[in-house]
Amino acid sequence: MTTLSSPVPGLASVSELAAASVASVPAGPGRKAVISREDIITAALKLLGPHRSVSSLSLREVAREAGIAPNSFYRQFRDVDELAVTLIDRAGESLRQIIGEARRRARREGSVVRSSVEAFMEQLQADDKLLHILLREGSVGSDAFKQAVDRQLNFFEEELRLDLIRLARAGRTGLHEPALTAKAITRLVFAMGATAMDLSPARQREVTEQMVIMVRMIVEGTQAMAASAERPDR
């Protein structure tokens, strides 16, 4: 499984990294004596809800939820924006691992399309709220947040492009414009996922079936276009 990395640019020495990973704060009523980046991330996730965006979080409420003094927050993050980008990156990395595993399992057991779409939709109901962050911040967040989301979508598209090429070669089906095909599938799934977040489980199941059909239409369409391009009479 991929190790999650800090989005903070630049390199640090081992001693600096060790000092940054755990910050000591004065003990007080309701406050922790030791705080880590993970503690702050966990606190931020607890504050998020179905209608609560990362961009609406304040430093003070995150610090209060984490049980630390507001000044201690700055030992781990420059500001709330850096925390938000960290959450977006964490969400994208987590989801890529889950869907990647679903695709690998499906290559052995069944439909890659259905397994991938179902894995994505199952994450909408997960307790960690990471997918909600990824979907919401792409539409309501700041420019920095939208760029972070777009970066994660580009990662998805590249991984899917490579997977589509492998599947096409294995099935000898051909593939027209793999990059555009991967982009069409990724953007479709994320757009529909964003609209399905607040739906009932029954309606989400309907959306899942619609997404499976739409993705298959895209895949079969790109295969048909590849076959057509190989025929000299077209």
DAHU-V838130 format. One record per residue. N is the residue number from 1. RES is the residue in three letters. SS is DSSP state (A for helix, B for strand, O for the rest). PSI is psi in whole degrees, 0 to 359 (999 if undefined). NEAR is the number of other C-alpha atoms within 10 Angstrom. Layout:
N,RES,SS,PSI,NEAR ; N,RES,SS,PSI,NEAR
//
This chain:
1,MET,O,141,7 ; 2,THR,O,137,8 ; 3,THR,O,129,6 ; 4,LEU,O,135,11 ; 5,SER,O,157,10 ; 6,SER,O,139,11 ; 7,PRO,O,359,13 ; 8,VAL,O,123,12 ; 9,PRO,O,157,6 ; 10,GLY,O,166,5 ; 11,LEU,O,153,8 ; 12,ALA,O,156,10 ; 13,SER,O,167,8 ; 14,VAL,A,317,9 ; 15,SER,A,323,8 ; 16,GLU,A,318,10 ; 17,LEU,A,318,11 ; 18,ALA,A,320,11 ; 19,ALA,A,327,13 ; 20,ALA,A,335,17 ; 21,SER,A,330,13 ; 22,VAL,B,123,16 ; 23,ALA,B,134,17 ; 24,SER,B,137,15 ; 25,VAL,O,154,17 ; 26,PRO,O,131,11 ; 27,ALA,O,142,13 ; 28,GLY,B,177,11 ; 29,PRO,O,119,6 ; 30,GLY,O,6,10 ; 31,ARG,B,146,17 ; 32,LYS,O,147,15 ; 33,ALA,O,336,13 ; 34,VAL,B,138,15 ; 35,ILE,B,144,22 ; 36,SER,B,169,18 ; 37,ARG,A,320,18 ; 38,GLU,A,324,13 ; 39,ASP,A,318,17 ; 40,ILE,A,319,22 ; 41,ILE,A,316,17 ; 42,THR,A,319,16 ; 43,ALA,A,318,18 ; 44,ALA,A,318,23 ; 45,LEU,A,326,19 ; 46,LYS,A,331,15 ; 47,LEU,A,340,14 ; 48,LEU,O,147,18 ; 49,GLY,O,186,12 ; 50,PRO,O,330,11 ; 51,HIS,O,25,9 ; 52,ARG,O,118,13 ; 53,SER,O,153,18 ; 54,VAL,A,324,27 ; 55,SER,A,345,18 ; 56,SER,A,355,10 ; 57,LEU,O,143,17 ; 58,SER,O,154,13 ; 59,LEU,A,317,17 ; 60,ARG,A,319,15 ; 61,GLU,A,327,14 ; 62,VAL,A,316,23 ; 63,ALA,A,318,20 ; 64,ARG,A,317,15 ; 65,GLU,A,325,17 ; 66,ALA,A,347,24 ; 67,GLY,O,37,21 ; 68,ILE,O,164,25 ; 69,ALA,O,144,18 ; 70,PRO,A,322,15 ; 71,ASN,A,333,11 ; 72,SER,A,337,17 ; 73,PHE,A,320,24 ; 74,TYR,O,350,13 ; 75,ARG,O,340,19 ; 76,GLN,O,327,19 ; 77,PHE,O,145,17 ; 78,ARG,O,319,11 ; 79,ASP,O,182,13 ; 80,VAL,A,329,20 ; 81,ASP,A,318,18 ; 82,GLU,A,322,16 ; 83,LEU,A,317,24 ; 84,ALA,A,316,24 ; 85,VAL,A,323,24 ; 86,THR,A,317,21 ; 87,LEU,A,320,24 ; 88,ILE,A,315,28 ; 89,ASP,A,318,24 ; 90,ARG,A,318,22 ; 91,ALA,A,314,21 ; 92,GLY,A,316,24 ; 93,GLU,A,317,19 ; 94,SER,A,315,17 ; 95,LEU,A,322,20 ; 96,ARG,A,321,20 ; 97,GLN,A,316,13 ; 98,ILE,A,312,16 ; 99,ILE,A,324,20 ; 100,GLY,A,317,18 ; 101,GLU,A,322,15 ; 102,ALA,A,320,21 ; 103,ARG,A,319,23 ; 104,ARG,A,320,15 ; 105,ARG,A,321,15 ; 106,ALA,A,329,16 ; 107,ARG,A,336,13 ; 108,ARG,A,330,9 ; 109,GLU,A,335,10 ; 110,GLY,O,215,12 ; 111,SER,O,123,13 ; 112,VAL,A,318,18 ; 113,VAL,A,307,19 ; 114,ARG,A,316,20 ; 115,SER,A,318,20 ; 116,SER,A,315,21 ; 117,VAL,A,317,20 ; 118,GLU,A,322,18 ; 119,ALA,A,320,17 ; 120,PHE,A,312,21 ; 121,MET,A,328,21 ; 122,GLU,A,328,14 ; 123,GLN,A,339,19 ; 124,LEU,A,333,21 ; 125,GLN,O,3,15 ; 126,ALA,O,153,11 ; 127,ASP,O,340,10 ; 128,ASP,O,346,15 ; 129,LYS,O,10,17 ; 130,LEU,A,318,22 ; 131,LEU,A,323,27 ; 132,HIS,A,320,26 ; 133,ILE,A,313,27 ; 134,LEU,A,318,29 ; 135,LEU,A,317,25 ; 136,ARG,A,316,23 ; 137,GLU,A,342,24 ; 138,GLY,A,343,22 ; 139,SER,A,333,14 ; 140,VAL,A,353,13 ; 141,GLY,O,180,21 ; 142,SER,O,174,14 ; 143,ASP,A,320,12 ; 144,ALA,A,320,15 ; 145,PHE,A,318,26 ; 146,LYS,A,322,20 ; 147,GLN,A,322,15 ; 148,ALA,A,319,23 ; 149,VAL,A,316,25 ; 150,ASP,A,324,15 ; 151,ARG,A,318,15 ; 152,GLN,A,322,20 ; 153,LEU,A,322,20 ; 154,ASN,A,323,16 ; 155,PHE,A,315,15 ; 156,PHE,A,314,22 ; 157,GLU,A,318,22 ; 158,GLU,A,317,16 ; 159,GLU,A,320,15 ; 160,LEU,A,322,22 ; 161,ARG,A,313,20 ; 162,LEU,A,322,14 ; 163,ASP,A,318,17 ; 164,LEU,A,320,19 ; 165,ILE,A,316,20 ; 166,ARG,A,316,12 ; 167,LEU,A,321,16 ; 168,ALA,A,320,16 ; 169,ARG,A,319,12 ; 170,ALA,A,321,10 ; 171,GLY,A,356,9 ; 172,ARG,O,46,11 ; 173,THR,O,342,15 ; 174,GLY,O,160,23 ; 175,LEU,O,122,22 ; 176,HIS,O,125,18 ; 177,GLU,O,71,14 ; 178,PRO,A,320,21 ; 179,ALA,A,317,17 ; 180,LEU,A,324,13 ; 181,THR,A,314,21 ; 182,ALA,A,321,24 ; 183,LYS,A,318,18 ; 184,ALA,A,317,15 ; 185,ILE,A,313,22 ; 186,THR,A,312,18 ; 187,ARG,A,324,15 ; 188,LEU,A,310,14 ; 189,VAL,A,318,19 ; 190,PHE,A,323,17 ; 191,ALA,A,316,14 ; 192,MET,A,326,17 ; 193,GLY,A,321,23 ; 194,ALA,A,324,17 ; 195,THR,A,339,13 ; 196,ALA,A,351,19 ; 197,MET,O,318,20 ; 198,ASP,O,10,15 ; 199,LEU,O,163,11 ; 200,SER,O,160,10 ; 201,PRO,A,322,13 ; 202,ALA,A,316,9 ; 203,ARG,A,326,11 ; 204,GLN,A,325,21 ; 205,ARG,A,322,16 ; 206,GLU,A,316,12 ; 207,VAL,A,322,18 ; 208,THR,A,313,22 ; 209,GLU,A,321,13 ; 210,GLN,A,318,13 ; 211,MET,A,319,22 ; 212,VAL,A,315,17 ; 213,ILE,A,316,14 ; 214,MET,A,317,16 ; 215,VAL,A,319,20 ; 216,ARG,A,323,15 ; 217,MET,A,319,13 ; 218,ILE,A,314,15 ; 219,VAL,A,313,22 ; 220,GLU,A,327,15 ; 221,GLY,A,317,15 ; 222,THR,A,328,20 ; 223,GLN,A,318,20 ; 224,ALA,A,321,15 ; 225,MET,A,323,15 ; 226,ALA,A,318,16 ; 227,ALA,A,321,14 ; 228,SER,A,322,14 ; 229,ALA,A,336,13 ; 230,GLU,A,344,10 ; 231,ARG,O,124,8 ; 232,PRO,O,340,6 ; 233,ASP,O,1,6 ; 234,ARG,O,999,6
//
